Amino acid sequence: MGLGWKILDEYLWLWLALALSILTYIPLYLWMRGNLILPPADEAAWWRFRFTVLRDLNPQAHARRRQALVMLAYVTPHLITTLFLTRL
């Protein structure tokens, strides 16, 4: 296997890991904020989720939204590193 294929494989893994991180963390972010409502655990239809807009700004909800935003910051260094390494 040549050097070109090894580099391509490395970039493929970087971008695949980044895509999976984004696809995982964004729904988790919305769920932690309370915008994504999942059905009860006893239902087999887990894909029947729904979105809601929350206007409640009590201190507890505000703290939870802040924690969700901090959690989203875990993906940011990976995004910056991947973009820097692939020079897009």
PyMOL Python script that loads the backbone (N, CA, C, O; Angstrom):
from pymol import cmd

cmd.read_pdbstr("""\
ATOM      1  N   MET A   1       0.857  -1.173   0.000  1.00  0.00           N
ATOM      2  CA  MET A   1       0.000   0.000   0.000  1.00  0.00           C
ATOM      3  C   MET A   1       0.902   1.234   0.000  1.00  0.00           C
ATOM      4  O   MET A   1       1.827   1.343   0.804  1.00  0.00           O
ATOM      5  N   GLY A   2       0.619   2.146  -0.902  1.00  0.00           N
ATOM      6  CA  GLY A   2       1.449   3.327  -1.038  1.00  0.00           C
ATOM      7  C   GLY A   2       1.153   4.390   0.005  1.00  0.00           C
ATOM      8  O   GLY A   2       0.167   4.310   0.738  1.00  0.00           O
ATOM      9  N   LEU A   3       2.013   5.370   0.055  1.00  0.00           N
ATOM     10  CA  LEU A   3       1.876   6.460   1.013  1.00  0.00           C
ATOM     11  C   LEU A   3       0.589   7.251   0.775  1.00  0.00           C
ATOM     12  O   LEU A   3      -0.056   7.695   1.724  1.00  0.00           O
ATOM     13  N   GLY A   4       0.221   7.424  -0.490  1.00  0.00           N
ATOM     14  CA  GLY A   4      -1.011   8.152  -0.808  1.00  0.00           C
ATOM     15  C   GLY A   4      -2.248   7.508  -0.211  1.00  0.00           C
ATOM     16  O   GLY A   4      -3.131   8.198   0.296  1.00  0.00           O
ATOM     17  N   TRP A   5      -2.312   6.171  -0.273  1.00  0.00           N
ATOM     18  CA  TRP A   5      -3.454   5.462   0.300  1.00  0.00           C
ATOM     19  C   TRP A   5      -3.483   5.563   1.822  1.00  0.00           C
ATOM     20  O   TRP A   5      -4.551   5.655   2.428  1.00  0.00           O
ATOM     21  N   LYS A   6      -2.293   5.545   2.434  1.00  0.00           N
ATOM     22  CA  LYS A   6      -2.229   5.663   3.896  1.00  0.00           C
ATOM     23  C   LYS A   6      -2.723   7.038   4.347  1.00  0.00           C
ATOM     24  O   LYS A   6      -3.447   7.152   5.335  1.00  0.00           O
ATOM     25  N   ILE A   7      -2.331   8.059   3.626  1.00  0.00           N
ATOM     26  CA  ILE A   7      -2.783   9.415   3.958  1.00  0.00           C
ATOM     27  C   ILE A   7      -4.284   9.538   3.739  1.00  0.00           C
ATOM     28  O   ILE A   7      -4.984  10.135   4.558  1.00  0.00           O
ATOM     29  N   LEU A   8      -4.785   8.977   2.639  1.00  0.00           N
ATOM     30  CA  LEU A   8      -6.219   9.001   2.377  1.00  0.00           C
ATOM     31  C   LEU A   8      -6.988   8.274   3.480  1.00  0.00           C
ATOM     32  O   LEU A   8      -8.031   8.749   3.930  1.00  0.00           O
ATOM     33  N   ASP A   9      -6.475   7.129   3.913  1.00  0.00           N
ATOM     34  CA  ASP A   9      -7.118   6.399   5.006  1.00  0.00           C
ATOM     35  C   ASP A   9      -7.144   7.224   6.286  1.00  0.00           C
ATOM     36  O   ASP A   9      -8.148   7.235   6.998  1.00  0.00           O
ATOM     37  N   GLU A  10      -6.047   7.916   6.581  1.00  0.00           N
ATOM     38  CA  GLU A  10      -6.012   8.737   7.792  1.00  0.00           C
ATOM     39  C   GLU A  10      -7.050   9.857   7.725  1.00  0.00           C
ATOM     40  O   GLU A  10      -7.763  10.105   8.697  1.00  0.00           O
ATOM     41  N   TYR A  11      -7.133  10.531   6.577  1.00  0.00           N
ATOM     42  CA  TYR A  11      -8.127  11.596   6.422  1.00  0.00           C
ATOM     43  C   TYR A  11      -9.543  11.038   6.485  1.00  0.00           C
ATOM     44  O   TYR A  11     -10.440  11.669   7.045  1.00  0.00           O
ATOM     45  N   LEU A  12      -9.741   9.864   5.916  1.00  0.00           N
ATOM     46  CA  LEU A  12     -11.058   9.237   5.957  1.00  0.00           C
ATOM     47  C   LEU A  12     -11.479   8.978   7.397  1.00  0.00           C
ATOM     48  O   LEU A  12     -12.622   9.251   7.763  1.00  0.00           O
ATOM     49  N   TRP A  13     -10.568   8.452   8.222  1.00  0.00           N
ATOM     50  CA  TRP A  13     -10.888   8.186   9.622  1.00  0.00           C
ATOM     51  C   TRP A  13     -11.140   9.478  10.391  1.00  0.00           C
ATOM     52  O   TRP A  13     -12.040   9.539  11.228  1.00  0.00           O
ATOM     53  N   LEU A  14     -10.345  10.517  10.109  1.00  0.00           N
ATOM     54  CA  LEU A  14     -10.557  11.801  10.778  1.00  0.00           C
ATOM     55  C   LEU A  14     -11.946  12.349  10.480  1.00  0.00           C
ATOM     56  O   LEU A  14     -12.666  12.758  11.392  1.00  0.00           O
ATOM     57  N   TRP A  15     -12.322  12.357   9.206  1.00  0.00           N
ATOM     58  CA  TRP A  15     -13.614  12.918   8.817  1.00  0.00           C
ATOM     59  C   TRP A  15     -14.772  12.035   9.251  1.00  0.00           C
ATOM     60  O   TRP A  15     -15.839  12.543   9.595  1.00  0.00           O
ATOM     61  N   LEU A  16     -14.579  10.726   9.241  1.00  0.00           N
ATOM     62  CA  LEU A  16     -15.632   9.822   9.705  1.00  0.00           C
ATOM     63  C   LEU A  16     -15.876  10.008  11.207  1.00  0.00           C
ATOM     64  O   LEU A  16     -17.023  10.051  11.653  1.00  0.00           O
ATOM     65  N   ALA A  17     -14.802  10.116  11.975  1.00  0.00           N
ATOM     66  CA  ALA A  17     -14.956  10.341  13.415  1.00  0.00           C
ATOM     67  C   ALA A  17     -15.610  11.686  13.687  1.00  0.00           C
ATOM     68  O   ALA A  17     -16.443  11.795  14.587  1.00  0.00           O
ATOM     69  N   LEU A  18     -15.249  12.708  12.926  1.00  0.00           N
ATOM     70  CA  LEU A  18     -15.862  14.026  13.098  1.00  0.00           C
ATOM     71  C   LEU A  18     -17.351  13.984  12.760  1.00  0.00           C
ATOM     72  O   LEU A  18     -18.170  14.538  13.492  1.00  0.00           O
ATOM     73  N   ALA A  19     -17.699  13.333  11.661  1.00  0.00           N
ATOM     74  CA  ALA A  19     -19.110  13.242  11.263  1.00  0.00           C
ATOM     75  C   ALA A  19     -19.926  12.499  12.317  1.00  0.00           C
ATOM     76  O   ALA A  19     -21.031  12.922  12.656  1.00  0.00           O
ATOM     77  N   LEU A  20     -19.390  11.397  12.835  1.00  0.00           N
ATOM     78  CA  LEU A  20     -20.112  10.653  13.866  1.00  0.00           C
ATOM     79  C   LEU A  20     -20.227  11.457  15.161  1.00  0.00           C
ATOM     80  O   LEU A  20     -21.243  11.372  15.851  1.00  0.00           O
ATOM     81  N   SER A  21     -19.211  12.226  15.493  1.00  0.00           N
ATOM     82  CA  SER A  21     -19.283  13.081  16.681  1.00  0.00           C
ATOM     83  C   SER A  21     -20.376  14.124  16.526  1.00  0.00           C
ATOM     84  O   SER A  21     -21.147  14.364  17.455  1.00  0.00           O
ATOM     85  N   ILE A  22     -20.444  14.739  15.362  1.00  0.00           N
ATOM     86  CA  ILE A  22     -21.462  15.762  15.117  1.00  0.00           C
ATOM     87  C   ILE A  22     -22.857  15.136  15.137  1.00  0.00           C
ATOM     88  O   ILE A  22     -23.785  15.691  15.725  1.00  0.00           O
ATOM     89  N   LEU A  23     -22.998  13.971  14.487  1.00  0.00           N
ATOM     90  CA  LEU A  23     -24.298  13.305  14.458  1.00  0.00           C
ATOM     91  C   LEU A  23     -24.727  12.818  15.844  1.00  0.00           C
ATOM     92  O   LEU A  23     -25.920  12.626  16.084  1.00  0.00           O
ATOM     93  N   THR A  24     -23.791  12.619  16.744  1.00  0.00           N
ATOM     94  CA  THR A  24     -24.114  12.184  18.096  1.00  0.00           C
ATOM     95  C   THR A  24     -24.358  13.362  19.029  1.00  0.00           C
ATOM     96  O   THR A  24     -25.336  13.373  19.777  1.00  0.00           O
ATOM     97  N   TYR A  25     -23.476  14.348  18.986  1.00  0.00           N
ATOM     98  CA  TYR A  25     -23.537  15.433  19.961  1.00  0.00           C
ATOM     99  C   TYR A  25     -24.678  16.417  19.714  1.00  0.00           C
ATOM    100  O   TYR A  25     -25.203  16.981  20.674  1.00  0.00           O
ATOM    101  N   ILE A  26     -25.076  16.642  18.475  1.00  0.00           N
ATOM    102  CA  ILE A  26     -26.164  17.597  18.227  1.00  0.00           C
ATOM    103  C   ILE A  26     -27.493  17.079  18.787  1.00  0.00           C
ATOM    104  O   ILE A  26     -28.185  17.840  19.462  1.00  0.00           O
ATOM    105  N   PRO A  27     -27.889  15.809  18.537  1.00  0.00           N
ATOM    106  CA  PRO A  27     -29.114  15.336  19.199  1.00  0.00           C
ATOM    107  C   PRO A  27     -28.996  15.321  20.723  1.00  0.00           C
ATOM    108  O   PRO A  27     -29.967  15.629  21.414  1.00  0.00           O
ATOM    109  N   LEU A  28     -27.824  14.969  21.261  1.00  0.00           N
ATOM    110  CA  LEU A  28     -27.642  15.014  22.713  1.00  0.00           C
ATOM    111  C   LEU A  28     -27.779  16.437  23.242  1.00  0.00           C
ATOM    112  O   LEU A  28     -28.356  16.655  24.308  1.00  0.00           O
ATOM    113  N   TYR A  29     -27.255  17.393  22.505  1.00  0.00           N
ATOM    114  CA  TYR A  29     -27.376  18.808  22.879  1.00  0.00           C
ATOM    115  C   TYR A  29     -28.845  19.224  22.929  1.00  0.00           C
ATOM    116  O   TYR A  29     -29.285  19.853  23.891  1.00  0.00           O
ATOM    117  N   LEU A  30     -29.597  18.871  21.891  1.00  0.00           N
ATOM    118  CA  LEU A  30     -31.020  19.221  21.854  1.00  0.00           C
ATOM    119  C   LEU A  30     -31.808  18.505  22.950  1.00  0.00           C
ATOM    120  O   LEU A  30     -32.739  19.075  23.519  1.00  0.00           O
ATOM    121  N   TRP A  31     -31.439  17.258  23.248  1.00  0.00           N
ATOM    122  CA  TRP A  31     -32.117  16.506  24.305  1.00  0.00           C
ATOM    123  C   TRP A  31     -31.832  17.115  25.673  1.00  0.00           C
ATOM    124  O   TRP A  31     -32.739  17.234  26.498  1.00  0.00           O
ATOM    125  N   MET A  32     -30.579  17.502  25.924  1.00  0.00           N
ATOM    126  CA  MET A  32     -30.234  18.102  27.218  1.00  0.00           C
ATOM    127  C   MET A  32     -30.933  19.445  27.421  1.00  0.00           C
ATOM    128  O   MET A  32     -31.308  19.790  28.542  1.00  0.00           O
ATOM    129  N   ARG A  33     -31.106  20.197  26.342  1.00  0.00           N
ATOM    130  CA  ARG A  33     -31.799  21.477  26.442  1.00  0.00           C
ATOM    131  C   ARG A  33     -33.291  21.299  26.656  1.00  0.00           C
ATOM    132  O   ARG A  33     -33.959  22.196  27.170  1.00  0.00           O
ATOM    133  N   GLY A  34     -33.817  20.145  26.265  1.00  0.00           N
ATOM    134  CA  GLY A  34     -35.249  19.901  26.392  1.00  0.00           C
ATOM    135  C   GLY A  34     -36.004  20.139  25.101  1.00  0.00           C
ATOM    136  O   GLY A  34     -37.234  20.104  25.093  1.00  0.00           O
ATOM    137  N   ASN A  35     -35.288  20.382  24.000  1.00  0.00           N
ATOM    138  CA  ASN A  35     -35.931  20.599  22.709  1.00  0.00           C
ATOM    139  C   ASN A  35     -36.281  19.301  21.993  1.00  0.00           C
ATOM    140  O   ASN A  35     -37.141  19.296  21.113  1.00  0.00           O
ATOM    141  N   LEU A  36     -35.640  18.223  22.350  1.00  0.00           N
ATOM    142  CA  LEU A  36     -35.879  16.926  21.729  1.00  0.00           C
ATOM    143  C   LEU A  36     -36.534  16.025  22.764  1.00  0.00           C
ATOM    144  O   LEU A  36     -35.941  15.729  23.801  1.00  0.00           O
ATOM    145  N   ILE A  37     -37.753  15.591  22.484  1.00  0.00           N
ATOM    146  CA  ILE A  37     -38.520  14.751  23.403  1.00  0.00           C
ATOM    147  C   ILE A  37     -38.542  13.333  22.849  1.00  0.00           C
ATOM    148  O   ILE A  37     -39.002  13.101  21.731  1.00  0.00           O
ATOM    149  N   LEU A  38     -38.042  12.390  23.637  1.00  0.00           N
ATOM    150  CA  LEU A  38     -38.037  10.987  23.238  1.00  0.00           C
ATOM    151  C   LEU A  38     -39.239  10.280  23.841  1.00  0.00           C
ATOM    152  O   LEU A  38     -39.721  10.676  24.902  1.00  0.00           O
ATOM    153  N   PRO A  39     -39.733   9.230  23.173  1.00  0.00           N
ATOM    154  CA  PRO A  39     -40.869   8.488  23.736  1.00  0.00           C
ATOM    155  C   PRO A  39     -40.431   7.704  24.970  1.00  0.00           C
ATOM    156  O   PRO A  39     -39.233   7.529  25.194  1.00  0.00           O
ATOM    157  N   PRO A  40     -41.377   7.232  25.770  1.00  0.00           N
ATOM    158  CA  PRO A  40     -41.015   6.427  26.948  1.00  0.00           C
ATOM    159  C   PRO A  40     -40.233   5.175  26.557  1.00  0.00           C
ATOM    160  O   PRO A  40     -40.338   4.690  25.430  1.00  0.00           O
ATOM    161  N   ALA A  41     -39.455   4.666  27.493  1.00  0.00           N
ATOM    162  CA  ALA A  41     -38.577   3.523  27.211  1.00  0.00           C
ATOM    163  C   ALA A  41     -39.341   2.256  26.866  1.00  0.00           C
ATOM    164  O   ALA A  41     -38.794   1.385  26.189  1.00  0.00           O
ATOM    165  N   ASP A  42     -40.593   2.121  27.309  1.00  0.00           N
ATOM    166  CA  ASP A  42     -41.341   0.899  27.034  1.00  0.00           C
ATOM    167  C   ASP A  42     -41.904   0.850  25.617  1.00  0.00           C
ATOM    168  O   ASP A  42     -42.381  -0.199  25.183  1.00  0.00           O
ATOM    169  N   GLU A  43     -41.859   1.955  24.895  1.00  0.00           N
ATOM    170  CA  GLU A  43     -42.317   1.960  23.507  1.00  0.00           C
ATOM    171  C   GLU A  43     -41.206   1.448  22.606  1.00  0.00           C
ATOM    172  O   GLU A  43     -40.032   1.747  22.824  1.00  0.00           O
ATOM    173  N   ALA A  44     -41.576   0.687  21.606  1.00  0.00           N
ATOM    174  CA  ALA A  44     -40.581   0.139  20.678  1.00  0.00           C
ATOM    175  C   ALA A  44     -40.208   1.147  19.593  1.00  0.00           C
ATOM    176  O   ALA A  44     -39.187   0.982  18.924  1.00  0.00           O
ATOM    177  N   ALA A  45     -41.000   2.161  19.416  1.00  0.00           N
ATOM    178  CA  ALA A  45     -40.778   3.125  18.333  1.00  0.00           C
ATOM    179  C   ALA A  45     -39.914   4.291  18.831  1.00  0.00           C
ATOM    180  O   ALA A  45     -40.424   5.382  19.089  1.00  0.00           O
ATOM    181  N   TRP A  46     -38.605   4.051  18.964  1.00  0.00           N
ATOM    182  CA  TRP A  46     -37.710   5.081  19.472  1.00  0.00           C
ATOM    183  C   TRP A  46     -37.548   6.226  18.482  1.00  0.00           C
ATOM    184  O   TRP A  46     -37.146   7.320  18.878  1.00  0.00           O
ATOM    185  N   TRP A  47     -37.848   6.005  17.213  1.00  0.00           N
ATOM    186  CA  TRP A  47     -37.661   7.035  16.200  1.00  0.00           C
ATOM    187  C   TRP A  47     -38.800   8.061  16.196  1.00  0.00           C
ATOM    188  O   TRP A  47     -38.739   9.046  15.460  1.00  0.00           O
ATOM    189  N   ARG A  48     -39.817   7.844  16.994  1.00  0.00           N
ATOM    190  CA  ARG A  48     -40.945   8.779  17.050  1.00  0.00           C
ATOM    191  C   ARG A  48     -40.685   9.878  18.075  1.00  0.00           C
ATOM    192  O   ARG A  48     -41.430  10.043  19.041  1.00  0.00           O
ATOM    193  N   PHE A  49     -39.631  10.607  17.843  1.00  0.00           N
ATOM    194  CA  PHE A  49     -39.311  11.715  18.736  1.00  0.00           C
ATOM    195  C   PHE A  49     -40.006  12.966  18.226  1.00  0.00           C
ATOM    196  O   PHE A  49     -40.521  12.988  17.108  1.00  0.00           O
ATOM    197  N   ARG A  50     -40.018  13.999  19.041  1.00  0.00           N
ATOM    198  CA  ARG A  50     -40.622  15.262  18.607  1.00  0.00           C
ATOM    199  C   ARG A  50     -39.790  16.417  19.145  1.00  0.00           C
ATOM    200  O   ARG A  50     -39.076  16.298  20.141  1.00  0.00           O
ATOM    201  N   PHE A  51     -39.912  17.522  18.455  1.00  0.00           N
ATOM    202  CA  PHE A  51     -39.203  18.739  18.831  1.00  0.00           C
ATOM    203  C   PHE A  51     -40.170  19.703  19.501  1.00  0.00           C
ATOM    204  O   PHE A  51     -41.362  19.728  19.193  1.00  0.00           O
ATOM    205  N   THR A  52     -39.647  20.481  20.405  1.00  0.00           N
ATOM    206  CA  THR A  52     -40.448  21.483  21.080  1.00  0.00           C
ATOM    207  C   THR A  52     -39.601  22.739  21.281  1.00  0.00           C
ATOM    208  O   THR A  52     -38.374  22.670  21.354  1.00  0.00           O
ATOM    209  N   VAL A  53     -40.258  23.858  21.366  1.00  0.00           N
ATOM    210  CA  VAL A  53     -39.580  25.130  21.636  1.00  0.00           C
ATOM    211  C   VAL A  53     -39.871  25.492  23.084  1.00  0.00           C
ATOM    212  O   VAL A  53     -41.029  25.610  23.484  1.00  0.00           O
ATOM    213  N   LEU A  54     -38.817  25.665  23.861  1.00  0.00           N
ATOM    214  CA  LEU A  54     -38.974  25.988  25.277  1.00  0.00           C
ATOM    215  C   LEU A  54     -38.776  27.476  25.501  1.00  0.00           C
ATOM    216  O   LEU A  54     -37.806  28.070  25.029  1.00  0.00           O
ATOM    217  N   ARG A  55     -39.690  28.053  26.213  1.00  0.00           N
ATOM    218  CA  ARG A  55     -39.579  29.463  26.541  1.00  0.00           C
ATOM    219  C   ARG A  55     -39.377  29.676  28.049  1.00  0.00           C
ATOM    220  O   ARG A  55     -39.369  30.812  28.524  1.00  0.00           O
ATOM    221  N   ASP A  56     -39.219  28.602  28.775  1.00  0.00           N
ATOM    222  CA  ASP A  56     -39.045  28.661  30.224  1.00  0.00           C
ATOM    223  C   ASP A  56     -37.609  29.059  30.552  1.00  0.00           C
ATOM    224  O   ASP A  56     -36.672  28.355  30.177  1.00  0.00           O
ATOM    225  N   LEU A  57     -37.432  30.162  31.238  1.00  0.00           N
ATOM    226  CA  LEU A  57     -36.090  30.640  31.560  1.00  0.00           C
ATOM    227  C   LEU A  57     -35.851  30.687  33.062  1.00  0.00           C
ATOM    228  O   LEU A  57     -35.190  31.598  33.560  1.00  0.00           O
ATOM    229  N   ASN A  58     -36.384  29.709  33.784  1.00  0.00           N
ATOM    230  CA  ASN A  58     -36.092  29.671  35.211  1.00  0.00           C
ATOM    231  C   ASN A  58     -34.615  29.317  35.405  1.00  0.00           C
ATOM    232  O   ASN A  58     -33.988  28.803  34.479  1.00  0.00           O
ATOM    233  N   PRO A  59     -34.049  29.576  36.575  1.00  0.00           N
ATOM    234  CA  PRO A  59     -32.613  29.348  36.789  1.00  0.00           C
ATOM    235  C   PRO A  59     -32.162  27.914  36.536  1.00  0.00           C
ATOM    236  O   PRO A  59     -31.060  27.689  36.035  1.00  0.00           O
ATOM    237  N   GLN A  60     -32.998  26.952  36.876  1.00  0.00           N
ATOM    238  CA  GLN A  60     -32.620  25.556  36.653  1.00  0.00           C
ATOM    239  C   GLN A  60     -32.542  25.239  35.157  1.00  0.00           C
ATOM    240  O   GLN A  60     -31.616  24.558  34.716  1.00  0.00           O
ATOM    241  N   ALA A  61     -33.504  25.728  34.383  1.00  0.00           N
ATOM    242  CA  ALA A  61     -33.485  25.504  32.938  1.00  0.00           C
ATOM    243  C   ALA A  61     -32.312  26.234  32.300  1.00  0.00           C
ATOM    244  O   ALA A  61     -31.696  25.726  31.363  1.00  0.00           O
ATOM    245  N   HIS A  62     -32.004  27.417  32.802  1.00  0.00           N
ATOM    246  CA  HIS A  62     -30.868  28.184  32.266  1.00  0.00           C
ATOM    247  C   HIS A  62     -29.555  27.443  32.521  1.00  0.00           C
ATOM    248  O   HIS A  62     -28.693  27.399  31.644  1.00  0.00           O
ATOM    249  N   ALA A  63     -29.394  26.862  33.709  1.00  0.00           N
ATOM    250  CA  ALA A  63     -28.177  26.110  34.036  1.00  0.00           C
ATOM    251  C   ALA A  63     -28.059  24.866  33.156  1.00  0.00           C
ATOM    252  O   ALA A  63     -26.965  24.510  32.718  1.00  0.00           O
ATOM    253  N   ARG A  64     -29.182  24.212  32.903  1.00  0.00           N
ATOM    254  CA  ARG A  64     -29.154  23.017  32.053  1.00  0.00           C
ATOM    255  C   ARG A  64     -28.785  23.373  30.612  1.00  0.00           C
ATOM    256  O   ARG A  64     -28.044  22.636  29.961  1.00  0.00           O
ATOM    257  N   ARG A  65     -29.296  24.494  30.117  1.00  0.00           N
ATOM    258  CA  ARG A  65     -28.945  24.926  28.764  1.00  0.00           C
ATOM    259  C   ARG A  65     -27.467  25.278  28.667  1.00  0.00           C
ATOM    260  O   ARG A  65     -26.829  25.022  27.647  1.00  0.00           O
ATOM    261  N   ARG A  66     -26.926  25.863  29.725  1.00  0.00           N
ATOM    262  CA  ARG A  66     -25.500  26.192  29.740  1.00  0.00           C
ATOM    263  C   ARG A  66     -24.649  24.918  29.734  1.00  0.00           C
ATOM    264  O   ARG A  66     -23.636  24.856  29.037  1.00  0.00           O
ATOM    265  N   GLN A  67     -25.049  23.911  30.501  1.00  0.00           N
ATOM    266  CA  GLN A  67     -24.331  22.643  30.508  1.00  0.00           C
ATOM    267  C   GLN A  67     -24.378  21.981  29.127  1.00  0.00           C
ATOM    268  O   GLN A  67     -23.396  21.378  28.695  1.00  0.00           O
ATOM    269  N   ALA A  68     -25.499  22.091  28.447  1.00  0.00           N
ATOM    270  CA  ALA A  68     -25.618  21.521  27.107  1.00  0.00           C
ATOM    271  C   ALA A  68     -24.676  22.216  26.141  1.00  0.00           C
ATOM    272  O   ALA A  68     -24.072  21.565  25.288  1.00  0.00           O
ATOM    273  N   LEU A  69     -24.544  23.520  26.262  1.00  0.00           N
ATOM    274  CA  LEU A  69     -23.638  24.263  25.399  1.00  0.00           C
ATOM    275  C   LEU A  69     -22.185  23.898  25.671  1.00  0.00           C
ATOM    276  O   LEU A  69     -21.383  23.794  24.743  1.00  0.00           O
ATOM    277  N   VAL A  70     -21.850  23.705  26.926  1.00  0.00           N
ATOM    278  CA  VAL A  70     -20.484  23.293  27.281  1.00  0.00           C
ATOM    279  C   VAL A  70     -20.193  21.909  26.709  1.00  0.00           C
ATOM    280  O   VAL A  70     -19.081  21.655  26.246  1.00  0.00           O
ATOM    281  N   MET A  71     -21.177  21.014  26.736  1.00  0.00           N
ATOM    282  CA  MET A  71     -20.991  19.693  26.171  1.00  0.00           C
ATOM    283  C   MET A  71     -20.705  19.770  24.674  1.00  0.00           C
ATOM    284  O   MET A  71     -19.913  18.986  24.150  1.00  0.00           O
ATOM    285  N   LEU A  72     -21.339  20.698  23.996  1.00  0.00           N
ATOM    286  CA  LEU A  72     -21.114  20.864  22.567  1.00  0.00           C
ATOM    287  C   LEU A  72     -19.693  21.328  22.277  1.00  0.00           C
ATOM    288  O   LEU A  72     -19.202  21.145  21.163  1.00  0.00           O
ATOM    289  N   ALA A  73     -19.035  21.918  23.249  1.00  0.00           N
ATOM    290  CA  ALA A  73     -17.661  22.383  23.069  1.00  0.00           C
ATOM    291  C   ALA A  73     -16.675  21.233  22.922  1.00  0.00           C
ATOM    292  O   ALA A  73     -15.549  21.458  22.478  1.00  0.00           O
ATOM    293  N   TYR A  74     -17.052  20.017  23.277  1.00  0.00           N
ATOM    294  CA  TYR A  74     -16.158  18.874  23.105  1.00  0.00           C
ATOM    295  C   TYR A  74     -15.889  18.593  21.626  1.00  0.00           C
ATOM    296  O   TYR A  74     -14.811  18.106  21.285  1.00  0.00           O
ATOM    297  N   VAL A  75     -16.818  18.880  20.767  1.00  0.00           N
ATOM    298  CA  VAL A  75     -16.664  18.604  19.342  1.00  0.00           C
ATOM    299  C   VAL A  75     -15.801  19.681  18.668  1.00  0.00           C
ATOM    300  O   VAL A  75     -15.153  19.405  17.658  1.00  0.00           O
ATOM    301  N   THR A  76     -15.788  20.875  19.204  1.00  0.00           N
ATOM    302  CA  THR A  76     -15.107  21.995  18.566  1.00  0.00           C
ATOM    303  C   THR A  76     -13.606  21.766  18.360  1.00  0.00           C
ATOM    304  O   THR A  76     -13.125  22.016  17.255  1.00  0.00           O
ATOM    305  N   PRO A  77     -12.839  21.309  19.349  1.00  0.00           N
ATOM    306  CA  PRO A  77     -11.408  21.065  19.076  1.00  0.00           C
ATOM    307  C   PRO A  77     -11.182  20.009  18.003  1.00  0.00           C
ATOM    308  O   PRO A  77     -10.253  20.122  17.203  1.00  0.00           O
ATOM    309  N   HIS A  78     -12.021  18.993  17.984  1.00  0.00           N
ATOM    310  CA  HIS A  78     -11.889  17.969  16.944  1.00  0.00           C
ATOM    311  C   HIS A  78     -12.165  18.577  15.562  1.00  0.00           C
ATOM    312  O   HIS A  78     -11.463  18.272  14.597  1.00  0.00           O
ATOM    313  N   LEU A  79     -13.170  19.422  15.471  1.00  0.00           N
ATOM    314  CA  LEU A  79     -13.481  20.088  14.213  1.00  0.00           C
ATOM    315  C   LEU A  79     -12.324  20.971  13.757  1.00  0.00           C
ATOM    316  O   LEU A  79     -11.922  20.920  12.595  1.00  0.00           O
ATOM    317  N   ILE A  80     -11.793  21.773  14.662  1.00  0.00           N
ATOM    318  CA  ILE A  80     -10.696  22.675  14.315  1.00  0.00           C
ATOM    319  C   ILE A  80      -9.455  21.885  13.899  1.00  0.00           C
ATOM    320  O   ILE A  80      -8.788  22.236  12.926  1.00  0.00           O
ATOM    321  N   THR A  81      -9.150  20.821  14.637  1.00  0.00           N
ATOM    322  CA  THR A  81      -7.979  20.004  14.306  1.00  0.00           C
ATOM    323  C   THR A  81      -8.140  19.342  12.953  1.00  0.00           C
ATOM    324  O   THR A  81      -7.202  19.331  12.156  1.00  0.00           O
ATOM    325  N   THR A  82      -9.298  18.798  12.682  1.00  0.00           N
ATOM    326  CA  THR A  82      -9.531  18.130  11.397  1.00  0.00           C
ATOM    327  C   THR A  82      -9.449  19.127  10.251  1.00  0.00           C
ATOM    328  O   THR A  82      -8.841  18.833   9.222  1.00  0.00           O
ATOM    329  N   LEU A  83     -10.048  20.298  10.411  1.00  0.00           N
ATOM    330  CA  LEU A  83      -9.978  21.297   9.347  1.00  0.00           C
ATOM    331  C   LEU A  83      -8.539  21.767   9.132  1.00  0.00           C
ATOM    332  O   LEU A  83      -8.116  21.974   7.995  1.00  0.00           O
ATOM    333  N   PHE A  84      -7.791  21.934  10.221  1.00  0.00           N
ATOM    334  CA  PHE A  84      -6.408  22.370  10.101  1.00  0.00           C
ATOM    335  C   PHE A  84      -5.555  21.318   9.409  1.00  0.00           C
ATOM    336  O   PHE A  84      -4.730  21.650   8.557  1.00  0.00           O
ATOM    337  N   LEU A  85      -5.746  20.039   9.770  1.00  0.00           N
ATOM    338  CA  LEU A  85      -4.942  18.973   9.175  1.00  0.00           C
ATOM    339  C   LEU A  85      -5.245  18.748   7.711  1.00  0.00           C
ATOM    340  O   LEU A  85      -4.355  18.382   6.943  1.00  0.00           O
ATOM    341  N   THR A  86      -6.484  18.961   7.313  1.00  0.00           N
ATOM    342  CA  THR A  86      -6.836  18.746   5.901  1.00  0.00           C
ATOM    343  C   THR A  86      -6.758  20.034   5.095  1.00  0.00           C
ATOM    344  O   THR A  86      -6.920  20.018   3.874  1.00  0.00           O
ATOM    345  N   ARG A  87      -6.508  21.155   5.779  1.00  0.00           N
ATOM    346  CA  ARG A  87      -6.299  22.471   5.143  1.00  0.00           C
ATOM    347  C   ARG A  87      -7.428  22.851   4.192  1.00  0.00           C
ATOM    348  O   ARG A  87      -7.200  23.144   3.019  1.00  0.00           O
ATOM    349  N   LEU A  88      -8.644  22.839   4.720  1.00  0.00           N
ATOM    350  CA  LEU A  88      -9.796  23.257   3.917  1.00  0.00           C
ATOM    351  C   LEU A  88     -10.066  24.710   4.069  1.00  0.00           C
ATOM    352  O   LEU A  88     -11.002  25.231   3.462  1.00  0.00           O
TER     353      LEU A  88
END
""", "prot")
cmd.dss("prot")
cmd.show_as("cartoon", "prot")
cmd.util.cbc("prot")
cmd.orient("prot")
